[in-house]
């Protein structure tokens, strides 16, 4: 992970200790939306930069679009799962 939280290991330990789980429906949404977004970003980068081609402005805009979609999904998920 590029920038882990300072107490990230403690958080994982708390999750395990307290048996904190995520409902399968939420995992389905996460896998679908984040998985698709990352797949598209990797596809764009793989067909340009990794093949030795420069990243075009159009491809950079596509990557930004997909990363914004991921952020939008996370915002919607956060709003839908906030404690009431």
C-alpha positions in Angstrom: 0.0 0.0 0.0 1.4 3.4 -1.0 0.4 5.3 2.1 -0.8 3.2 5.0 -2.4 4.7 8.0 0.0 5.0 11.0 -2.2 2.6 13.0 -3.3 0.4 10.2 -2.0 -2.8 11.7 -3.9 -2.1 14.9 -7.1 -1.5 12.8 -6.7 -4.9 11.1 -6.1 -6.5 14.5 -9.3 -4.8 15.9 -11.3 -6.0 12.9 -10.2 -9.6 13.5 -10.5 -9.5 17.3 -14.0 -8.0 17.2 -15.1 -10.1 14.2 -16.1 -7.0 12.3 -17.6 -8.1 8.9 -18.9 -6.6 5.8 -22.2 -7.9 4.4 -21.8 -9.9 1.2 -24.1 -7.4 -0.7 -21.6 -4.6 0.1 -18.7 -6.8 -1.0 -20.5 -7.4 -4.3 -20.8 -3.6 -4.9 -17.2 -3.0 -3.9 -15.9 -5.8 -6.2 -18.0 -4.6 -9.1 -17.5 -0.9 -9.0 -13.9 -0.7 -7.8 -12.9 -3.8 -9.8 -14.3 -2.4 -13.0 -12.7 1.0 -12.5 -9.3 -0.4 -11.7 -9.6 -2.9 -14.6 -10.3 0.0 -17.0 -7.4 2.1 -15.6 -5.1 -0.9 -16.0 -6.3 -1.5 -19.5 -5.7 2.0 -20.6 -2.2 2.1 -19.0 -1.4 -1.4 -20.3 -2.2 -0.4 -23.8 -0.1 2.8 -23.7 2.6 3.3 -21.1 3.5 -0.3 -20.6 3.8 -0.7 -24.4 6.2 2.2 -24.6 3.7 4.7 -25.9 3.2 8.1 -24.2 -0.1 8.6 -22.4 -2.3 10.8 -24.5 -4.5 13.5 -23.1 -7.6 11.5 -24.0 -6.3 8.5 -22.1 -5.4 10.6 -19.1 -8.9 12.0 -19.1 -10.3 8.5 -19.3 -8.2 7.5 -16.3 -9.4 10.5 -14.4 -13.0 9.7 -15.3 -12.7 6.1 -13.9 -10.9 7.3 -10.7 -13.7 9.9 -10.2 -16.3 7.1 -10.7 -14.5 5.0 -8.0 -14.6 8.0 -5.6 -18.2 8.6 -6.4 -19.1 5.0 -5.6 -17.2 5.2 -2.3 -19.1 8.4 -1.4 -22.5 6.7 -2.2 -21.5 3.6 -0.3 -20.4 5.7 2.7 -23.7 7.7 2.7 -25.8 4.5 2.4 -23.9 2.7 5.2 -23.6 5.6 7.8 -25.0 4.7 11.2 -28.4 6.3 11.7 
